[in-house]
Each structure stands twice: as structure tokens, then as C-alpha cells.
Amino acid sequence: MLKAFEMFAGYGGGSFALNRLGLDYECVGYSEIDPHAIKCYEQNHSGIKNYGDCTKIDAEELEDFDLLLGGFPCQPFSQAGKHKGELDIRGTLFYDFVRLVDEIKPKMFIWENVKGVYTHDKKKTWEVISKCFDNTGYTWHHEVLNSKDYGVPQHRQRV
């Protein structure tokens, strides 16, 4: 059985995706701080521990897992946002995703965000993100996918 952990969990989209794929998995925990998202997550996926603020997660307190799922808040990089990038605290949460990849060494990770991370700050943001992933020692791949190509009735391009 695949064991997963969801960061920036929202309503539990990662778990919904794993369910849709028909995978035999268990979500061993999630990280979310928004009270409305937590309430929604718990309605959708009851009985799973919320580890709260990802910046305060101690990797040694987590149950072992195979798959880390997450997409930190996109507003600092979105065309609809203010383009503050790392000047917006939400734009720095990426480092905690990478920290957990480094500390836990799951078999795999799936990270997503808006395609604006490619071009933000004259592509400097993507250079930083790429270096961070390169430094984890994982072989990784990225591309822009569109949700409409996967049965979702909206046009949402994501890295």
C-alpha cells in the first residue's frame, strides 16, 4: 500500500486524485492552516491528522510515507496575484516542501503550481526552484499540464 502525505492540502485534492486513479493508498497526514480548508478536508477525509503549519513540521514526528504531495500557495506567482514572489511569505513556503523531501526522502513527490513560476521575476524564481529540486538528489521532471485534458471542466494550466 502506498502511503502519502499532503502539504498545502486544501480540501484534499491529492487524495481525490489518488482515489480517482484507483490506487491502494493511505494518507498518513496532511498540513493545512486555513480553518475553512481544514473543515472541508475533514469532511472529505475524516480521521487523518493535520500537522498544521508546514514551517513547524518536525520530520521525525511524521509517520513514514512514500509520496509527498503539495503545491504551495500560488498567489505570489499567479497572473491574477500581485506578483510579489518571495516578498509574500506564501512565496517562501516552497522551501518547506523541499525541506521535507530532503529530510524524509520519500520514494517520490508531486509538486504543482501555476505556470507563472516559470516566468516570475524574469525566470529567476524558476531557477531557484529548479536548483532546489536538483539539490534533493532526485531525478525529476516538469511540464505544463492543463486540467481540461484530464476530465476537469476548466482551463487551469499547472506546472
Secondary structure, DSSP 8 states (H G I E B T S, - for coil): -EEEEEES-TTTHHHHHHHHTT--EEEEEEE---HHHHHHHHHHSTT--B---GGG--GGGS---SEEEE----TTTSTTS---GGGSGGGGTHHHHHHHHHHH--SEEEE--BTHHHHGGGGHHHHHHHHHHHHTT-------EEGGGGT-SS--EE-
